[in-house]
Amino acid sequence: MTKYMVDNSYIDTSMLKGGIAGFSGCVEHTSVRSQLIHEAKTRKKNLAVVWLDLANAYGSVPHKLIEMAMDHYHIPDHIKKIVQKYFGGIQLRLTVDIKTTAWQKLEKGVVTGCTISSILFIMSMNIIMKAAERETRGPKTDSGIFLPATRGFMDDLTVTTSFHIQARWILLALEEGQKTTKFQLKIQGDEIPTIVDNPIKCIGKWFDDTLKDNTNVKTVQTQVSEWLKKVDKSGLPGKFKAWIYQHGLLPRLTWLLMIYEMTATTVEAIERKINSHLRRWLGVPPSFTAIGLYSKSLQLQLPLTSTLEEYKVSKSRLVMTLRDSNDNKISKAGIQTRTGRKWSSRTAVDQADIILHHKDIVGNTCTGRQGLGMTHFQQWSKATPKEKSSMVPSDIRKVEEEQRRTKAVELSR
């Protein structure tokens, strides 16, 4: 059913991405939202952004709406009958303490975790969001992103309009920039609080009244210090603490490094703090450099990865995700990934593209006494988008390793 909806262009993936294969929904929605806020702030334009988190989203979908959605999208009758029989036969009961209710028929909502529930929920939400967007029209932004727009990732919705009155129209339809507290927005009679009073977290990213990531960057630095202290006080042997960094702390930190506008200088400061803990955990002297901790080409190789290297790789992947998105509105919007003056993710990706294209021209060379065909050579020109998404980060890692080797040679003189 999902393939049927996508193939027939019934789902606008610029609005709804959750549950649809082939789209990095969280990353794309967050990047678009950040770009809109950045443009409105730098160019002193009006922007109204409303974040909505639907309460009991799956459990509040009426079955009549599901039937209407299937009729609206011309779902074949035999498929509709299967879905209707499926929901008509679901029964559930609840247990509180030692008491259990009788079996009850599911008369409203879809089942969380069910494979068919996701697409049925998306179909229902698509009808509601389309109706809301028809209530108002807006101009095009500098990045080519049209306003107003209602974007959703399952039960998280974001309404972006040029003026607060348009946001009111959309909210009324859903019910049936410059920061300001002048205007009040309501839905179902409840006033929606502003980010001046309550910072909001949407799809993994915090937004506050500064409309910048400065507070979030400081929070990340504080979190890293707290994480390191907790690991330090765990009582585990040092090598296990280093393992927790590599397989627990670093993956969690990588997401934060990608979504927030953080400079390479800031990440270097974070890495220095991490390095001091790793040296103590591994029992090496303070003079043991980061080259020894993270190098993959020297005699001594530890199974550790540099935070700065992961930052550059994650930012480069973000650039490629947005540039090569299957959603044309995303790929052609020119969304910027800001990383400061010291290092540019866009430049790094462009340079990696040039290097990989040059390798196509040079061809597969032999090393030492290797014979022809001993090594596999993936051509850039023949690579699939998925292969390219791994080839560019791999090349960026090689550049980082080459810089470590250069520093090692300079220190050895």
N, C-alpha and C positions, 0 to 999 in steps of 0.2 A: 504494500500500500504506500509506503514511503517513496519507493521508486516511481510508482505511478504518479504521485503528487508532484515530485520533483521534475520528472520527464515532461509533464504537461504544464509546467510553470505555474502551478496552482499556489506554490509557496514562494513568497518573496524572501529569499535568503538574506537580503539586506536588512530585513526586519526581524525574522526568526531564524536562528541558527542552531539552537539547542535541539539535539536529537537527530539532526540532519548530517549524514556522513560527508566528509570532504571539506569541512569548514572548521577553522579554529575559532569557534564562536566567542569564547571568553576574551581571547586576545583581541579579536577584531572589534568587538563591541566596545571594549575598554579603550582601545586606541582611538576609535572614532570619537568617543565622548571626550577624551582628553584633548584631541585636536580641536574640537569645537570650542571647548572652554579656553584653550590657548589663543585661538584666533579672536574670540570675543574680547578677551582681556587685553591682548596686545593692540588690537585695532579699535578698542573702546566701542564695541558694538553691543547691542542688546541681545541677551540670551536667557531664556527660561528653561531650566532643566528640572524635571520632576522624576524622582526615583520612587518606584512602587514595588513593594514586595507583597505579592498576593497571599493572604492568609488562607491556609487550607486549600491551596489551589487545586490539587488533584481531587480532593474530596468534595469540591463545590461545583463541579461541572455537571449540569443536568443531563440526563440521558436523552431528553428531547433535543437538546442543543447538539448532541453527537449525531442523532438521526438527521437533524436539519443540515449539519455539516456534510454528512455523507451524501445526502440528496443534492446539496449545492455543488459538490465536486463530482457528481455523476459516478459515484462508486457503484459498481455492478450489483444487481439485486441479490445474487447468490452470496456475495461477500457481506452485504448488509445483513442478510439473514443470519450468517454465521456470527457476526458481531453481536447482534441482538440476542441470539440464543445464549451466547457466551455470558453477557452481562445479566441476562435474565436468570441464569442458573447459578450465579455467585451468591453464596450465603456466608455469613460470618457471625462470630459471637465474641464477647469480651469477657475477660476475667479480671476482677478487682479483689485483691486479697485472696479470700478463699471462695468467693462467690462468682459463678459464671452465668451469664445470661443465656437465654434460649437462642437458637439459630435464627438469624434475621436476614431477610433478602436485601441485597444491595440495590437501593432505589435511586441513589444519587452518587456521582463521582466515579472516577476510574481508579484502578488498582495500581499503587506505586510499585514499580519493579516489574510490572507486566510488559512484555515486548510490544503489544498492540496499544497500550495505554499512551505511550509517548506520542505517536503519530495522531491518535484521536484527540489528545489534548492540544497538540499543535494546530490541527484542523479547526478546532473550536476557537482557539485564541486568534487564529488568523482571520476568522470572520469578524471577531470583535475589533481587532486592531485595524483592519481595513475600513470598517465603518467609522472608527474614530478618526482616521486620517482624512477621510472624505469631508469631515466637518470643516477643515481649514486648509489653506494653501499658503506656502511661504517661499521666500527667495532662496537662491543657491549660495552656499558659502564659498570662501576663497579656495577651499580644497575640493570643491565640486560636490559636496555633500548637501543634499536638499533638506530644507527645513520647511515646515515642521516634520518630525518623524517620530514614530513610536517603535522602539526596538526592544526585543525581548529575548531572554534566554530562559526558557521554560517559565517559571513563575516570577522572574525578575523583569520588570518593565521599566524603560526609561523614555520619558517624553521630552523632546527637545523642540522648542519653538523660538521664533524671533521675539515674540512679545508675550507678556503674561496673559493677555486676554485670549490668545490662541491656545495656551495651555489650559485655560478654563474651559474652552469649548471642547477640547479633547477629553478632559476629565469628565465633563458632563456626558459625552458620548460613551465613555467607558462605563459610567454608572448606569445608564439605561441601555561675555557678559560681566554684568555688573551686579554684585551681590546686593540684595535689598530685602528689607523686612516690611516694605511699604504695602505690598500686595499680599493677600491671603488666598491660598488655594485650598479648596475643600473637596473631599470625595465622600459620598454617602453621609454628608453632614459633619464629618470629622475634619478638623483643620490639619493640613499637612505641615509639620514643623520644617523650618528652614535649616540649612546647614550652618547658619550663624549660631544657632542654639545647639544643634545636634549634628556632628559630623556623621556621614553615612558611608557604609561599606557596600559596594556594589560589584559583584562578580570578582571578588578578590582584591579590590582596590579601594582605599579610603579617599573620600573627598571632604574637604573642610572649607571654611569661609575664606581662606587665603587664596583659594583656586590655584594653589601651587603645591609642589611635592616637598617643600622644604621641611615641613613638620613631619611628613612621613619618612623622609630620609633620616632625620634625627631619631625617630622612633625605631627604625631599622637598626641604627647603630646601637641604641640602647638594648634592643632585643638580642643582638649578637652578644653583647657583654653579659646579659643575663643568662643566655644559653650556655656560654662558656663557663660561667660560674657554676651553673647547675651540673654540668659535666665534670667540672673540677671537684665538686663536692660529692660525687657519686660513690667514691671509695673504690672504683675499679682500677685495675692496673693501667698504666699509661698507654700501652698499645691498644687497649680496648677503648680508651677515651679518644684516641686518634681515629679508630674505626667508627665511633659514633659521629665524629666530625664529618668523615668522608661519606657515610651512608645515611646519616640522619640530619645533621645540621646543614650541610652544603646543599642538598636538594631542596630543602625548605627555603634556604636563603636565595637560591637561584631564581625562584619565581618573583621574589620581592625585587631583586636586582633588575629583572626584565621589565616589570610593569611600571616602576617608578622612574622619574627622570633623575638619574644619579650619575654623577661624573666619574670618570676613571680615577681622578685624584681621591675622591671620597672612598671608592672601593679599595684603593691602595692602602688607605689608612685602616680600613676594616681588616684587610689581609695582614697588615703588620701586627695587629692585635691578635689575630688567629695564629700567626706564626710563632709568637712568643709562647703561647700555650702549647702548641705542637712540640716545640723544642723541649719544654719542660716535661711533657708527657713522654716523649721518646728518650729522654735522658741525654740529650746532646747539648753542647755548650751554646751560649748565646751567639757566638761567632759563626755558628753553622748557618749558612745563608739559605735564602729561599730557593736558590738554584739547586741545592742538594735535596731540599724537601720535595720539589716538584718536577725535576728534570726526568725525561724519559729516554735520554740518549747517553747519559754518563754511566760510569761503572756502577755507582750506587743508585739504585732506583727504588723509590718508595711508592706504595700504592695510594698516593695522595694527589689531589688535583688542586691547582691554584684557584682561589676565589676570583682573582682578576681575570684569569683565563676563562672561567665559566661565565663571568659577566660579559666578556667580549663575545663569546659564542652565543649566549642567550640573546644579546642585543642584535647580533647579526641574523639569528634565526627570526627575530621579530621583524626585521627589515624585509627578509625574504617572504615571510608569511603574509605581510601586508602587500608587498609588491607583486607576488605571484598568486594572490587569492583568486579562487574560482568566482568570487563575487566581483564583477566588473566595477561596481560602485566603490569597492574598497581599493582594488588595485589601481584605479585611475584617479583616486582622490588626492594622491600626493601627501599622504599622512607622514609627518616627520617623526623620526626617532632621535630625540635630543640626548646627546651623551657628553656635552662639554666640548672645550676647544682642544684638549690634549689628545683625544682619540675620537674618531668619527666612525660610527657603525656603518653608515652609508658608504663612506670611502673604503672601509675595510672590505665590504661585500663587493664593491666595484673592482677593487684590486684583485680579489680572489677570482672573480669572473675572468679578468684579463689573464691571470696566471694559468687558470685551467684551460682557457681557450688557446693559450700559447703551447701548453702541453699537447694539445691535439695536433698542432702543427709539427712539433718536434717528434712526436710518436713515442712508441714504447722502446726505451733504451735499455741496454743490458748493463748489469753491474758486476764487475769482476769477471769471473769465468762462467757466468750464467749463460745458458744456451737460449736460443730463441723460443719464446712461448713459455718461459719458466715463471714469469710473473703476469698477473692479470692487469690489464690496463682499461680503465673505464673512460671512454671518450666523453668529453663534455657535451659535444654536439649531439650525441646519440643518447644521452642520459635522460631518464624520465624526471619529472618534477620532484618525485620523492627521492631519487638518487641525487639530484642536484642539491636538495635540502640537507643532505649529509656530506656532500663533497665540499661545499663552501666552508662549513664549520671545521671540517677536517683540515682544510688548508690554513684556516686561521690558527688552529692549534699548532700547525707546523711552523708558522711565523713566530708564534710565542716561544716555541721550543728553540728556534734558531736564535732568538734574542737572548734566551738563557745561556745558550752555548757561547755566544759572543761575550756575554758578561763573564762567564767562567774563564775564557781565554784571557780577558783583560785582567782579571784578578790573579791569574797565575803568573803574570809577568812581574 
